[in-house]
Amino acid sequence: MLSDRELYNVIGGATVFSATLVNAVARLIDTVMEAGRLLGTAVHMFIYGKSC
């Protein structure tokens, strides 16, 4: 078992930028972009009086 002094000297562990964090940020950006496209299309269709 390690003592407290030895535990303080341990270097390593997870980095700030893990693959899970990068994936979550990429998905968030994709979701925001898709929401912007949907809103832009809705505004465009409203302004020009078009519908599907």
C-alpha positions as CSV (number, residue, x, y, z in Angstrom):
1,M,0.0,0.0,0.0
2,L,1.3,3.5,-0.9
3,S,1.7,6.1,1.8
4,D,0.3,9.6,1.4
5,R,3.7,11.0,0.4
6,E,4.1,8.4,-2.3
7,L,0.6,9.1,-3.6
8,Y,1.3,12.8,-4.0
9,N,4.3,11.9,-6.2
10,V,2.3,9.8,-8.7
11,I,2.2,11.4,-12.1
12,G,-0.3,10.4,-14.8
13,G,-3.9,9.7,-15.1
14,A,-6.5,11.0,-17.5
15,T,-5.7,14.0,-19.6
16,V,-8.1,17.0,-19.8
17,F,-8.9,16.2,-23.5
18,S,-10.1,12.6,-23.6
19,A,-11.8,11.0,-26.6
20,T,-15.1,11.0,-24.8
21,L,-14.9,14.8,-24.2
22,V,-13.9,15.5,-27.8
23,N,-16.7,13.3,-29.1
24,A,-19.3,15.1,-26.9
25,V,-18.1,18.5,-28.0
26,A,-18.3,17.4,-31.7
27,R,-21.8,16.1,-31.2
28,L,-22.8,19.3,-29.5
29,I,-21.5,21.4,-32.4
30,D,-23.3,19.1,-34.9
31,T,-26.5,19.5,-33.0
32,V,-26.3,23.3,-32.8
33,M,-25.5,23.4,-36.5
34,E,-28.5,21.3,-37.4
35,A,-30.8,23.4,-35.2
36,G,-29.5,26.5,-37.0
37,R,-30.2,24.9,-40.4
38,L,-33.7,24.0,-39.4
39,L,-34.4,27.5,-38.0
40,G,-32.9,29.1,-41.1
41,T,-35.0,27.0,-43.4
42,A,-38.2,27.7,-41.4
43,V,-37.5,31.5,-41.5
44,H,-36.7,31.3,-45.2
45,M,-39.9,29.4,-46.0
46,F,-41.9,31.8,-43.9
47,I,-40.5,34.9,-45.5
48,Y,-41.0,33.6,-49.1
49,G,-44.4,32.0,-48.3
50,K,-43.3,28.5,-49.4
51,S,-44.3,25.2,-47.8
52,C,-43.5,21.5,-48.4
